[in-house]
Amino acid sequence: METNSFVTTVNMTVVRHEAAGGDNIRWTAENCDHAVSIVSDRDDCPPLGAGVAVEVRWKAPSVGR
């Protein structure tokens, strides 16, 4: 079965920071439709309330031929 790949950029706001072990931090960004949780080095973590653009990649099956 063939698949179609899609890439979408979603604008979100950072709403939460949590310790993730070592020098890592898990930060969560969300908007009215979606939420993502990302683990990164503390130095790469955006501040609470920051706007971020998250690139989402997904695949959908082709519709019949």
PyMOL CGO cylinders between C-alpha atoms (Angstrom):
from pymol import cmd
from pymol.cgo import CYLINDER

trace = [
    CYLINDER, 0.00, 0.00, 0.00, 1.37, 3.41, -0.96, 0.3, 1, 1, 1, 1, 1, 1,
    CYLINDER, 1.37, 3.41, -0.96, 1.42, 6.19, 1.56, 0.3, 1, 1, 1, 1, 1, 1,
    CYLINDER, 1.42, 6.19, 1.56, 1.38, 9.94, 1.19, 0.3, 1, 1, 1, 1, 1, 1,
    CYLINDER, 1.38, 9.94, 1.19, 3.68, 11.93, 3.47, 0.3, 1, 1, 1, 1, 1, 1,
    CYLINDER, 3.68, 11.93, 3.47, 2.65, 15.27, 4.87, 0.3, 1, 1, 1, 1, 1, 1,
    CYLINDER, 2.65, 15.27, 4.87, 4.58, 17.94, 6.77, 0.3, 1, 1, 1, 1, 1, 1,
    CYLINDER, 4.58, 17.94, 6.77, 2.71, 20.62, 8.67, 0.3, 1, 1, 1, 1, 1, 1,
    CYLINDER, 2.71, 20.62, 8.67, 4.01, 23.42, 10.88, 0.3, 1, 1, 1, 1, 1, 1,
    CYLINDER, 4.01, 23.42, 10.88, 1.88, 23.95, 13.97, 0.3, 1, 1, 1, 1, 1, 1,
    CYLINDER, 1.88, 23.95, 13.97, 2.19, 27.05, 16.18, 0.3, 1, 1, 1, 1, 1, 1,
    CYLINDER, 2.19, 27.05, 16.18, 2.07, 26.27, 19.89, 0.3, 1, 1, 1, 1, 1, 1,
    CYLINDER, 2.07, 26.27, 19.89, 2.82, 27.82, 23.27, 0.3, 1, 1, 1, 1, 1, 1,
    CYLINDER, 2.82, 27.82, 23.27, 5.18, 26.28, 25.86, 0.3, 1, 1, 1, 1, 1, 1,
    CYLINDER, 5.18, 26.28, 25.86, 3.03, 25.46, 28.91, 0.3, 1, 1, 1, 1, 1, 1,
    CYLINDER, 3.03, 25.46, 28.91, 5.08, 23.11, 31.12, 0.3, 1, 1, 1, 1, 1, 1,
    CYLINDER, 5.08, 23.11, 31.12, 8.64, 22.18, 32.12, 0.3, 1, 1, 1, 1, 1, 1,
    CYLINDER, 8.64, 22.18, 32.12, 9.53, 18.92, 33.91, 0.3, 1, 1, 1, 1, 1, 1,
    CYLINDER, 9.53, 18.92, 33.91, 12.82, 17.32, 34.92, 0.3, 1, 1, 1, 1, 1, 1,
    CYLINDER, 12.82, 17.32, 34.92, 13.81, 14.49, 32.57, 0.3, 1, 1, 1, 1, 1, 1,
    CYLINDER, 13.81, 14.49, 32.57, 17.03, 13.25, 34.15, 0.3, 1, 1, 1, 1, 1, 1,
    CYLINDER, 17.03, 13.25, 34.15, 20.56, 14.57, 33.96, 0.3, 1, 1, 1, 1, 1, 1,
    CYLINDER, 20.56, 14.57, 33.96, 20.77, 17.91, 32.15, 0.3, 1, 1, 1, 1, 1, 1,
    CYLINDER, 20.77, 17.91, 32.15, 17.58, 17.16, 30.20, 0.3, 1, 1, 1, 1, 1, 1,
    CYLINDER, 17.58, 17.16, 30.20, 14.19, 18.78, 30.55, 0.3, 1, 1, 1, 1, 1, 1,
    CYLINDER, 14.19, 18.78, 30.55, 10.84, 17.68, 29.15, 0.3, 1, 1, 1, 1, 1, 1,
    CYLINDER, 10.84, 17.68, 29.15, 8.85, 20.64, 27.89, 0.3, 1, 1, 1, 1, 1, 1,
    CYLINDER, 8.85, 20.64, 27.89, 5.29, 20.58, 26.67, 0.3, 1, 1, 1, 1, 1, 1,
    CYLINDER, 5.29, 20.58, 26.67, 3.79, 22.89, 24.08, 0.3, 1, 1, 1, 1, 1, 1,
    CYLINDER, 3.79, 22.89, 24.08, 0.16, 23.01, 23.09, 0.3, 1, 1, 1, 1, 1, 1,
    CYLINDER, 0.16, 23.01, 23.09, -2.50, 24.87, 21.18, 0.3, 1, 1, 1, 1, 1, 1,
    CYLINDER, -2.50, 24.87, 21.18, -6.28, 24.42, 21.08, 0.3, 1, 1, 1, 1, 1, 1,
    CYLINDER, -6.28, 24.42, 21.08, -6.01, 21.20, 19.01, 0.3, 1, 1, 1, 1, 1, 1,
    CYLINDER, -6.01, 21.20, 19.01, -2.67, 19.53, 19.80, 0.3, 1, 1, 1, 1, 1, 1,
    CYLINDER, -2.67, 19.53, 19.80, -0.02, 18.99, 22.45, 0.3, 1, 1, 1, 1, 1, 1,
    CYLINDER, -0.02, 18.99, 22.45, 3.55, 17.73, 22.12, 0.3, 1, 1, 1, 1, 1, 1,
    CYLINDER, 3.55, 17.73, 22.12, 6.13, 16.79, 24.71, 0.3, 1, 1, 1, 1, 1, 1,
    CYLINDER, 6.13, 16.79, 24.71, 9.81, 17.12, 23.81, 0.3, 1, 1, 1, 1, 1, 1,
    CYLINDER, 9.81, 17.12, 23.81, 12.95, 16.17, 25.76, 0.3, 1, 1, 1, 1, 1, 1,
    CYLINDER, 12.95, 16.17, 25.76, 15.94, 18.42, 25.19, 0.3, 1, 1, 1, 1, 1, 1,
    CYLINDER, 15.94, 18.42, 25.19, 19.02, 19.79, 26.91, 0.3, 1, 1, 1, 1, 1, 1,
    CYLINDER, 19.02, 19.79, 26.91, 18.18, 22.54, 29.40, 0.3, 1, 1, 1, 1, 1, 1,
    CYLINDER, 18.18, 22.54, 29.40, 20.06, 25.06, 27.26, 0.3, 1, 1, 1, 1, 1, 1,
    CYLINDER, 20.06, 25.06, 27.26, 17.78, 24.31, 24.29, 0.3, 1, 1, 1, 1, 1, 1,
    CYLINDER, 17.78, 24.31, 24.29, 14.51, 24.59, 26.21, 0.3, 1, 1, 1, 1, 1, 1,
    CYLINDER, 14.51, 24.59, 26.21, 12.31, 27.59, 25.37, 0.3, 1, 1, 1, 1, 1, 1,
    CYLINDER, 12.31, 27.59, 25.37, 10.87, 29.57, 28.31, 0.3, 1, 1, 1, 1, 1, 1,
    CYLINDER, 10.87, 29.57, 28.31, 7.32, 29.11, 29.57, 0.3, 1, 1, 1, 1, 1, 1,
    CYLINDER, 7.32, 29.11, 29.57, 4.87, 31.14, 27.50, 0.3, 1, 1, 1, 1, 1, 1,
    CYLINDER, 4.87, 31.14, 27.50, 7.13, 31.20, 24.45, 0.3, 1, 1, 1, 1, 1, 1,
    CYLINDER, 7.13, 31.20, 24.45, 5.60, 30.65, 21.05, 0.3, 1, 1, 1, 1, 1, 1,
    CYLINDER, 5.60, 30.65, 21.05, 7.16, 27.77, 19.12, 0.3, 1, 1, 1, 1, 1, 1,
    CYLINDER, 7.16, 27.77, 19.12, 6.62, 26.33, 15.65, 0.3, 1, 1, 1, 1, 1, 1,
    CYLINDER, 6.62, 26.33, 15.65, 6.57, 22.53, 15.69, 0.3, 1, 1, 1, 1, 1, 1,
    CYLINDER, 6.57, 22.53, 15.69, 7.05, 20.62, 12.45, 0.3, 1, 1, 1, 1, 1, 1,
    CYLINDER, 7.05, 20.62, 12.45, 4.79, 17.58, 12.36, 0.3, 1, 1, 1, 1, 1, 1,
    CYLINDER, 4.79, 17.58, 12.36, 5.44, 14.76, 9.90, 0.3, 1, 1, 1, 1, 1, 1,
    CYLINDER, 5.44, 14.76, 9.90, 2.82, 12.09, 9.31, 0.3, 1, 1, 1, 1, 1, 1,
    CYLINDER, 2.82, 12.09, 9.31, 1.74, 9.56, 6.72, 0.3, 1, 1, 1, 1, 1, 1,
    CYLINDER, 1.74, 9.56, 6.72, -1.73, 8.77, 5.46, 0.3, 1, 1, 1, 1, 1, 1,
    CYLINDER, -1.73, 8.77, 5.46, -2.64, 5.74, 3.36, 0.3, 1, 1, 1, 1, 1, 1,
    CYLINDER, -2.64, 5.74, 3.36, -3.48, 6.38, -0.29, 0.3, 1, 1, 1, 1, 1, 1,
    CYLINDER, -3.48, 6.38, -0.29, -7.11, 6.26, -1.21, 0.3, 1, 1, 1, 1, 1, 1,
    CYLINDER, -7.11, 6.26, -1.21, -7.90, 3.43, -3.69, 0.3, 1, 1, 1, 1, 1, 1,
    CYLINDER, -7.90, 3.43, -3.69, -6.94, 3.44, -7.34, 0.3, 1, 1, 1, 1, 1, 1,
]
cmd.load_cgo(trace, "trace")
